[in-house]
Amino acid sequence: MKEIKAIMAKVLSIPIEKINDSTSKDTVEDWDSFNHLILISEIEKQTGIVLTIAETEKIKSYQDLREIIERKQINKNSN
């Protein structure tokens, strides 16, 4: 998940070491709707994982994002 943290740090202008499961829209000032879309776009571009609209709407924290990505990676690897 280091790659995801690096993307978040760049898009949201926060230090990578500050990103953990409690990092959320409520705790990061720059995590607005525009940066949320950029974040999703960058994650999809760099990981090759496509997120659905429903998944995108569920992401409100690093933990949400991590769990969705982990689940998608497991499903991708089992196919």
N, C-alpha and C positions, 0 to 999 in steps of 0.2 A: 504493500500500500504506500510505499515511499513515493512512487510515481504520482499517485493521486494527491498526496500531501504537497508535492512539488507544484502540481498544477493549481491546487487551491491557493498556495502561498503566492504564486505569481498573479493569478486572476484577482484575488481578494486583497493583495498588498499587505500580507501579514507574514511574520517570520514562521518558517516551516516548523520550528521547535515548539511553537505555540499551538499547533494543530493537534487536537486529540478528540476523543468521543464527545466531549462537551462543547466543542466548537460548533456554533450554530448561527442561524440567521439572527438570533437574538443577541449574540455575543460579538458579532463582527459587523462593524458599522458599514463597511463597503459591500456586504452581502445583500444587495438589493435585487429586484427582479431582472434588471439588465445584466448584472454580473452573474446571476444565477444561470441565465441562458448561455452566457459566454463560458462559464464553468462546465456546463453540460456538454457544450459543443467541443471544448478542448479535451474533455475526458473521452468523448466518443472518437475524436480524431486520433488521439494518441494511444488509446487502448484497443480500438477496433470493436469496442462493445457499443451496441446500440441500445439506448434507453427509451422506453415507451413514454408516452405523455403521462400516463398514470404514475410510473416510476419517478419521472421528473418532478411531478407535483408532490410526491411523498417525501422528497429530499428536503429536509429542513436542518440537517446537521451533518457533520463529518461521519458520525456513526451510521446514519441512514444511508449515506452514499457508500460507505465501506461495505455495509451488509448487502446492499443491492449488487454491487460490483462483485463481491465474493460469491454470491449466489449465481450470478451470470457466468462467472469464470468456471465454477463447478459444473454448471449445465453445459457449457461450451466444451469442456474437457471430457465430459462423459459421452458426448456424441461422436 
